[in-house]
Amino acid sequence: VLLVESGGGLVQPGGSLRLPCTASGPIFSIVLMGWYRQVPGKQCELVAQAPGGIYLDSVQGRFSNSSDDAKNATYLQMNALTVEDTAVYYCSGLIKTGHFEGANTYWGQGTQVTVSS
């Protein structure tokens, strides 16, 4: 199973970015998908997760997570970005590859988001 993110880049404070993530390979079912972010020297943190509508407190109301089940894709819409949102963002999926298989966690390669004026 391969997860591929895109959409990162440089944006000014107050701007927006949309990060798509698509899963491919021998997917039987996707239990959940989410987004994490990592800042050097800091702990990796969960940003958003679906299903469940889970959001990091600091992004609540600014970020939204949606999915397209037919495309095995998830999207992180990030609005009103601040410099504190600068990080490498990783897509993660808890995915089953067969009916009788347990679910495993897969990670994308990460995409850099830099918020700076």
C-alpha positions as CSV (number, residue, x, y, z in Angstrom):
1,V,0.0,0.0,0.0
2,L,1.3,3.4,-1.0
3,L,0.2,6.8,0.4
4,V,1.2,9.9,-1.6
5,E,0.7,13.4,-0.4
6,S,1.0,16.6,-2.3
7,G,0.0,20.2,-2.1
8,G,2.6,21.5,0.3
9,G,4.5,24.7,-0.3
10,L,5.2,28.3,0.9
11,V,2.2,30.4,1.9
12,Q,1.8,33.7,3.6
13,P,0.2,34.0,7.0
14,G,-3.6,34.0,6.6
15,G,-3.4,32.0,3.4
16,S,-4.7,28.6,2.5
17,L,-3.4,25.3,1.3
18,R,-5.1,22.0,0.4
19,L,-3.2,18.8,0.9
20,P,-4.5,15.7,-1.0
21,C,-3.4,12.2,-0.1
22,T,-4.2,9.2,-2.2
23,A,-3.8,5.5,-1.2
24,S,-3.1,2.9,-3.8
25,G,-2.3,-0.8,-3.9
26,P,-4.0,-3.9,-2.5
27,I,-6.6,-2.1,-0.4
28,F,-9.6,-4.1,0.9
29,S,-10.9,-1.4,3.2
30,I,-9.7,1.8,4.8
31,V,-10.6,2.0,8.5
32,L,-9.5,5.6,8.9
33,M,-7.2,8.2,7.5
34,G,-5.6,11.1,9.2
35,W,-3.0,13.8,9.0
36,Y,0.0,14.3,11.3
37,R,2.6,17.0,11.4
38,Q,6.2,17.1,12.6
39,V,8.3,20.1,13.5
40,P,12.0,19.4,14.0
41,G,12.7,19.0,17.7
42,K,9.1,18.6,18.6
43,Q,6.8,15.6,19.0
44,C,4.8,14.5,16.0
45,E,1.1,15.5,16.5
46,L,-2.2,14.4,15.1
47,V,-3.8,17.2,13.2
48,A,-7.0,15.6,11.9
49,Q,-8.6,12.2,11.6
50,A,-11.6,10.8,9.9
51,P,-14.0,9.2,10.6
52,G,-14.6,10.8,13.9
53,G,-14.0,14.5,13.0
54,I,-11.0,14.6,15.3
55,Y,-8.9,17.8,15.1
56,L,-6.0,19.3,17.0
57,D,-7.3,22.1,19.2
58,S,-5.0,24.7,17.6
59,V,-6.5,24.0,14.1
60,Q,-10.1,23.6,15.1
61,G,-12.2,25.9,12.9
62,R,-9.4,26.5,10.5
63,F,-8.6,23.0,9.1
64,S,-11.1,20.6,7.6
65,N,-10.6,17.0,6.7
66,S,-12.6,15.3,3.9
67,S,-12.4,12.1,2.0
68,D,-13.4,10.5,-1.3
69,D,-13.9,6.8,-0.7
70,A,-14.2,6.0,-4.4
71,K,-10.7,7.4,-4.9
72,N,-9.2,6.2,-1.6
73,A,-8.3,9.8,-1.0
74,T,-8.3,12.2,1.9
75,Y,-7.9,16.0,1.8
76,L,-6.8,18.5,4.4
77,Q,-8.0,22.0,3.7
78,M,-6.0,24.5,5.7
79,N,-7.2,28.0,6.1
80,A,-6.0,31.0,8.1
81,L,-2.6,29.6,8.3
82,T,-0.1,30.9,10.9
83,V,3.6,30.5,11.2
84,E,3.0,27.9,13.9
85,D,1.4,25.6,11.3
86,T,4.8,25.3,9.6
87,A,5.7,21.6,9.6
88,V,6.1,18.5,7.5
89,Y,2.6,17.1,7.1
90,Y,2.2,13.3,6.8
91,C,-0.8,11.4,5.7
92,S,-1.6,8.2,7.6
93,G,-4.0,5.4,6.9
94,L,-5.2,2.4,8.9
95,I,-5.9,0.0,6.1
96,K,-6.9,-3.6,5.6
97,T,-5.5,-5.5,2.6
98,G,-7.8,-8.5,2.8
99,H,-11.1,-9.6,4.4
100,F,-9.3,-11.8,7.0
101,E,-6.3,-9.5,7.4
102,G,-5.8,-7.2,10.3
103,A,-5.5,-3.5,9.6
104,N,-2.0,-1.9,9.4
105,T,-0.8,1.7,9.5
106,Y,0.7,3.2,6.4
107,W,2.4,6.5,6.0
108,G,3.1,8.9,3.2
109,Q,6.4,10.5,2.5
110,G,5.4,13.9,3.9
111,T,5.0,17.3,2.4
112,Q,6.5,20.5,3.7
113,V,4.2,23.4,4.6
114,T,6.0,26.7,5.3
115,V,4.0,29.7,6.5
116,S,6.1,32.8,6.2
117,S,5.8,36.4,5.1
